[in-house]
Amino acid sequence: MMVAWGDQWTNMIQPFWALPLLGLAGLSAKDIMGYTTMTLLWSGLVLSIFALLVGYGVM
């Protein structure tokens, strides 16, 4: 399960999922890159802590 989460985690930095929305809004990828980077960092922190807790048998 953690392999799947890790794979999806790296997809957060690449805004390929947002390309249709960027085209409709008239924005470029660099306009949202800061937001996707912050999402990547915060979710990476949460997922890392969760994975450690699961690995230690706390959850």
SEMAR-480249 format. One record per residue (C-alpha): x, y, z. Coordinates in steps of 0.1 Angstrom, whole numbers, padded with zeros to 4 digits, always signed. Last residue first. Example, Ala and Ser with C-alpha at 12.3 -4.5 7.8 and 13.67 -1.06 7.14 Angstrom:
2
+0137-0011+0071;+0123-0045+0078;
***
This chain:
59
-0019+0021+0143;+0011+0020+0167;+0026-0010+0150;+0060+0005+0144;+0055+0004+0106;+0020+0019+0109;+0034+0048+0129;+0063+0052+0104;+0040+0052+0075;+0017+0078+0091;+0046+0101+0098;+0058+0097+0062;+0023+0103+0048;+0019+0135+0069;+0053+0149+0059;+0048+0139+0022;+0013+0156+0023;+0029+0188+0035;+0058+0187+0009;+0037+0177-0021;+0009+0202-0013;+0035+0230-0010;+0050+0219-0044;+0016+0219-0060;+0008+0254-0048;+0041+0267-0060;+0037+0251-0094;+0003+0267-0099;+0014+0297-0121;+0043+0277-0135;+0019+0254-0153;+0005+0282-0173;-0029+0299-0169;-0057+0306-0194;-0084+0293-0171;-0096+0268-0196;-0061+0256-0206;-0051+0254-0169;-0081+0233-0162;-0073+0209-0190;-0037+0206-0178;-0045+0201-0142;-0039+0163-0139;-0005+0169-0156;+0004+0193-0127;+0036+0174-0117;+0043+0179-0081;+0013+0158-0069;+0023+0128-0090;+0052+0121-0066;+0027+0113-0039;+0007+0090-0061;+0037+0067-0065;+0045+0069-0028;+0009+0060-0019;+0010+0030-0042;+0043+0018-0027;+0028+0024+0008;+0000+0000+0000;
***
